[in-house]
């Protein structure tokens, strides 16, 4: 069954073939950056110790900066509606922006330079 979405600013309609969507469970995620794109990695935790988490990678989604910006807007809209309909979120995780701004960019830049 196809689910029809609203029209894009271009007037085009997007029809999602829901039967063909894979469903992936993820309970851990990460972000990677390069000068050209932003990647989101999703995985499933299979083992933990006090010093390490072992996860199975499940999916990596690579977006242009413009599409990453669109995703942020869509997520904010969806979360606002979720909170309005269901109440506040259970927890709020603190993000260390220094880690994202330095180590992830450096790691991606090193890979590109090789």
N, C-alpha and C positions, 0 to 999 in steps of 0.2 A: 504494500500500500504506500502510495506517495503522499507525503505531507507537504502541503503548499505553504510557503512563507509569504510575508508581505513583499511588496515591490522594493527594489533597490532604487536609489536616486536616478539611475539610468533608465528606469521603467521596466527592467527585467525582473522576472520572478524566479526564485530558486525553488526547485523541487527536490527534496531529499528522498532518496529511496531507502527508507528506514530498515528494511529487511537486510540490506547490504552493509549496514553499519556494524563494524566489529565493536564489541563491548569489552573494555579493558579495565580491570581492577588495579588501582594504584593507591598505595598508602605512603609513598615518599616521592618527592619531586625535587628537581634541581633546575637551575638556569645557567645557560652558557651564552657568551656573547662573542661576536667578532666585529670587525669594522663594517661588515655588510649585513649581518642578520642576528637574530636572537633565537636561541633554541631552548625548548622546554623538554626536560627528560622526566619520564614517569617510570616508576618501578614498584616492585612489591618486596617488602622486607621479609627475609626468610630466616635471619638469625641475628641476634644482637649479643654483645658483651658490654662491659663497662666502657670499653675503649673503641668499639667498632660496630658498625651496622653493615650487614651483608644484604644486598638487594639484587633481585633479578631485574634487568632492564626490560621494560615492556614496550615503550614507545618513545620516540624522539620526534618532536614537531619543530620544524624550522620555519620561522616567519621573517618577512622583511620588517624593518622598523615601522613602516606604515601599518602593516597588518597587526603587529604587536600592539601598537597604539589603539587600533580598532578593537582588538581583543580586550584590552584594559577597559575601554568604555563599555563594551558589552557585559563584561564581568561585573563592573560597578553597577550597571543597570539591573542585572539579574540579582545581585546580592542585596541591593536596596529593596527590590520587590520581595525577596525572600524574607528579609528582616521585617518588612511591613506586614507580611502575611503570617509569619511564624514566630516572631519575637527575636530577641538578640541572639547572636551566635554564642555557642557554648564556650569557646576559648579564642584567644587572640595570640598568635605566635609573634614574637618579636624578631624582626629581620635585622641583621647586621649589614648596613649598606656598605661599610668599608670592605667587607669580605667580597661582596658582589662586585664592587667597583674596581678592586685590585686583582684578587687572585683569579677570578673567572675570566676577566679580560686578558690577563697575562697568559693564562693557560691556553686560551683560544688563539691568541696572537702567536704564541710559540708553535702551535700546531700548523698555523697558516704559513709561518716562515720556513718550515721544514720542507 
